[in-house]
Amino acid sequence: MRHRKRTVPLLAALSLALVIVSSAAAAPPLTLVSGPSPFASCTVGGPGTNYVNAEAEPFVAVNPIDADNIVGVFQQDRWSNGGAHGLIAAASHDGGATWSSSWAHFSTCSGGTAANGGNYDRASDPWVSFAPNGDVYQISLSVDLPVPSISAILVSKSSNGGDTWSEPVTLVRDDFSVAPFLFNDKESITADPTNASYVYAVWDRSRFPSDNANFNALHSFAFRGDIIFSRTTNGGVSWEAARDILGQNKNEFTVGNQIVVLPSGTLVDIFNLGKGSGIQPSDQYFQAVIRSTDKGVTWSRPIVISKDMSVGVRDPDTGAPLRTGAGLPEIAVDPNSGNLYAVWEDARFSSGDHDAIAFSQSIDGGLTWSIPVKVNQTTNGVAAFTPSVHVTADGTVGVSYYDLRNNTPAAGLPTDYWIVRCHSACTDTANWSETHIAGPFDEETAPVAGGYFLGDYEGLASIGSTFVPFFVQTNSGNTANRTDVFAATGP
């Protein structure tokens, strides 16, 4: 299923000017990863507006035994009301200079059938992770319509660096129309860096009141949001039955679960924790973790990092919403020290006026966390959003994000992408330095899916001490090809 290579750098592919803020380092080289949609002729998945050629929500990983091998995944042909035609896996075997694309059978448009287990209307929420032996795993939320209806979590494996993929394995499949009205969402996958046999999948499962099968049930105190977990202990040959690891979660719900593995082998799962009903003021939401010291057999109760005080992002000129993953946390672990770093959007630094990037760290395996500090470099009321966090082999912490510092009322919604870095004492904001990655580009060209949508998350990895941002930007004004995925090397 390998079908094309993309080698076009940004400046040759797009007529977009790069605006470099004088205090920031020069932008790194960019490589265009995505291309024309291979699913453009597919008619499965309606109703809704389908944005053919629009890519969204990328994630990326680097092969630990071959640094030239990078695999990134993203949504292809985003729908206005959820999911995409399919998920693309882009692989590079030369450190990001060139890319080729393939796809697992996670949806009908991408080759899913009843026989191979992938016959779903749409796929969403891509995630990818390398095992220490070079095997790479990707995961999908695959759904049937109408939404919500059938929701399934599927996993596929590649043993050749992302060039081809196994048929999907179903970890769970729930029908929303059958009590107690289950819906799976926001999954991620983590291969254990200490043991190639172990891979962990985690997601949230909403449970709605049995007498109300629509999303108004979010107002009910009967609403729940379990943390569902599955693992393989034999390199993907088989997977354990999915089970709830939150437990005792009366009037609690979670979203955005992600697992990292400490050098000791302890698992830490981060998520946004809500208490009470599904729709509450922001002081009912928290960033939290749970821990497992036995490879996921047993788990602690939630350990709160901080309140989530995100308010979301809007176009400052029109008031139109941006869908930015507000409140969803991201986590990274230092592979040597075991220090943990968490980031999320938060408005506490402006008394609730606009979101910035909050950063907190733990030096004791997630048991306690530092007071959040603002790490984005913008001031004067400028929103920053959709942070990613990663730690390089030499212990440098990187946080990438979008912001609106170059916005002017007469020019659409100019948006830029940045990375800030810190090598030590990262709770001191003076120790962070900034590099411009890309932009400005007009975010009003993005698909509209609950707001202008580039993704609830973006990708960030590293090769040695060099960060590799893997992200979406718009092709300003081009409604036939609204967005593309780019990789940067060198920041």
Secondary structure by P-SEA (a helix, b strand, c coil): cccccccccccccccbbbbbccccccccbbbbccccccccccccccccccccccccccccccccccccbbbbbbbccccccccccbbbbbbbcccccbbbbbbcccccccccccccccccccccbbbbbbccccbbbbbbbccccccccbbbbbbbbbcccccccccccccccccccccccccccbbbbbcccccccbbbbbbbbbbcccccccccccccccbbbbbbbbbbcccccccccccccccccccccccbbbbbbccccbbbbbbbbbcccccccccccccccccccccccccccccccccccccccccccccbbbbccccbbbbbbcccccbbbbbbbbccccccccccbbbbbbccccccccccccccccccccccccccccccccbbbbbbbcccccccccccbbbbbbbbbbcccccccccbbbbbccccccccccccccccccccbbbbbbcccbbbbbbccccccccccccbbbbbccc
